[in-house]
């Protein structure tokens, strides 16, 4: 096995608790995103973008909620921020990824549009219902089947889970792929 290859058995398994759609922050495309949890530690929550109806490229790797919280940690709890504040979560990935994750966070109600500053967001202080619904899905052992990503004809970008040389580098093991 080369240094660029990863044993699937060594990868963490993330179960897909929820599949949903939302508009991008610009409103120019529709996104499909997944909310998942680490099978070995269900309190470890992840998000990923799976589809975009527009032309913007993105990385479909899982991004931990802890990474999102870390990116926002320098912003006061009642402060405002733009989508650019999420850029650290997609370091080394497509520039669209962080904004697309921001759209998923907005759709899930974890962040809200700011009424104080235009084109800005704030953390939602009331996420109790969201956490309750997610906990119920986790307790039920929810692990939804995922339809594989179809690359558009002529797509030449790096696909999810591939490095610059096109070598497979999955971030997590695939669970219940359909196809």
C-alpha positions in Angstrom: 0.0 0.0 0.0 1.4 3.4 -1.0 1.5 6.4 1.4 -1.4 8.0 -0.6 -3.7 4.9 0.0 -5.8 4.5 3.1 -7.1 1.2 4.4 -10.9 1.5 4.5 -10.8 -0.5 7.8 -8.7 2.4 9.4 -11.2 5.1 8.5 -13.8 6.3 11.0 -17.4 5.4 10.1 -19.9 8.2 9.9 -23.6 7.3 9.8 -25.9 9.6 7.9 -28.7 10.7 10.2 -30.3 13.2 7.9 -30.3 14.1 4.2 -31.8 17.5 3.3 -31.8 20.3 0.7 -31.4 24.0 1.0 -30.6 27.0 -1.2 -27.0 28.2 -1.3 -26.4 31.5 0.7 -26.5 33.4 -2.6 -29.8 31.7 -3.5 -28.4 30.8 -7.0 -28.3 27.0 -6.5 -29.9 24.2 -4.5 -27.7 22.0 -2.3 -28.1 18.5 -0.9 -26.3 18.1 2.4 -26.0 15.4 5.0 -25.8 15.5 8.8 -23.9 12.6 10.2 -22.5 11.2 13.4 -19.4 9.2 14.2 -20.5 5.6 14.7 -18.0 5.0 17.5 -18.8 8.4 19.2 -22.4 9.6 18.4 -21.8 13.0 20.0 -19.3 13.7 17.3 -21.5 15.5 14.6 -20.5 16.1 11.0 -21.8 17.9 7.9 -21.1 17.5 4.3 -22.3 18.9 1.0 -23.3 16.2 -1.4 -24.9 17.9 -4.5 -25.1 21.4 -6.0 -27.5 22.2 -8.7 -25.2 25.1 -9.9 -21.8 25.0 -11.4 -19.8 25.7 -8.2 -17.4 23.0 -7.2 -17.2 21.8 -3.6 -15.5 19.1 -1.5 -17.8 16.4 -0.2 -15.7 15.3 2.7 -17.3 15.4 6.2 -16.6 18.5 8.3 -16.9 18.1 12.0 -19.2 20.4 14.0 -16.2 20.9 16.3 -14.2 22.4 13.4 -17.1 24.7 12.7 -17.3 25.8 16.3 -13.5 26.3 16.3 -13.8 28.5 13.3 -16.4 30.7 15.0 -14.7 30.6 18.4 -13.1 34.0 18.0 -16.4 35.7 17.4 -18.3 36.9 20.5 -21.3 34.6 21.2 -23.7 37.4 20.3 -21.5 38.8 17.5 -22.1 38.8 13.8 -20.0 37.1 11.1 -19.9 36.6 7.4 -19.6 33.3 5.5 -15.9 34.1 5.3 -15.6 33.3 9.0 -16.2 29.6 8.0 -13.2 29.6 5.6 -10.9 27.7 8.0 -13.2 24.6 7.9 -12.5 24.1 4.2 -8.7 24.8 4.2 -7.3 23.0 1.2 -10.7 22.3 -0.2 -12.9 24.2 -2.7 -13.6 27.8 -1.7 -17.3 27.1 -2.1 -17.3 24.4 0.5 -17.3 26.7 3.6 -20.2 28.8 2.2 -22.2 25.8 1.2 -21.7 24.4 4.8 -22.9 27.8 6.0 -26.0 27.3 4.0 -26.6 23.9 5.6 -26.1 25.4 9.0 -28.6 28.2 8.2 -31.1 25.6 6.9 -30.7 23.5 10.1 -31.2 26.7 12.2 -27.8 26.5 13.9 -27.0 30.0 12.5 -29.5 32.7 11.6 -29.4 35.8 9.3 -28.4 38.8 11.3 -30.9 41.6 11.7 -28.1 43.9 12.8 -25.7 43.7 9.9 -26.5 43.0 6.2 -25.2 39.8 4.6 -24.1 38.6 8.1 -25.1 35.7 10.4 -25.3 35.0 14.1 -25.3 31.8 16.1 -28.8 30.7 17.0 -29.0 30.7 20.8 -32.0 28.3 20.7 -30.9 25.0 19.2 -32.5 22.7 21.8 -35.1 21.4 19.4 -32.5 20.7 16.7 -30.4 18.7 19.2 -33.4 16.8 20.4 -34.4 15.8 16.9 -30.8 14.8 16.0 -30.5 12.8 19.3 -33.7 10.9 18.4 -32.2 10.0 15.0 -29.0 8.8 16.6 -30.7 6.8 19.3 -32.8 5.1 16.6 -29.5 4.1 14.9 -30.4 6.1 11.7 -28.0 5.5 8.9 -29.6 6.6 5.6 -28.5 5.2 2.2 -26.7 7.7 0.1 -27.0 7.9 -3.7 -23.5 8.3 -5.2 -22.5 11.7 -6.6 -22.8 11.9 -10.4 -20.2 14.0 -12.1 -21.6 16.3 -14.8 -20.5 15.5 -18.3 -17.1 17.2 -18.9 -16.5 17.8 -15.2 -12.7 18.0 -14.8 -12.5 19.1 -11.1 -11.2 17.0 -8.3 -14.0 14.8 -7.0 -14.8 14.2 -3.4 -12.2 12.3 -1.5 -9.5 12.7 -4.1 -6.2 14.5 -3.8 -4.6 16.8 -6.4 -3.1 13.9 -8.2 -6.5 12.1 -8.4 -5.4 9.5 -5.9 -8.2 8.2 -3.6 -7.9 9.7 -0.1 -11.3 9.1 1.6 -11.8 11.0 4.8 -14.2 8.3 6.2 -15.4 4.9 5.3 -18.4 4.8 3.0 -21.4 3.3 4.8 -24.4 2.1 2.9 -23.6 3.5 -0.5 -26.3 2.8 -3.1 -25.4 1.8 -6.6 
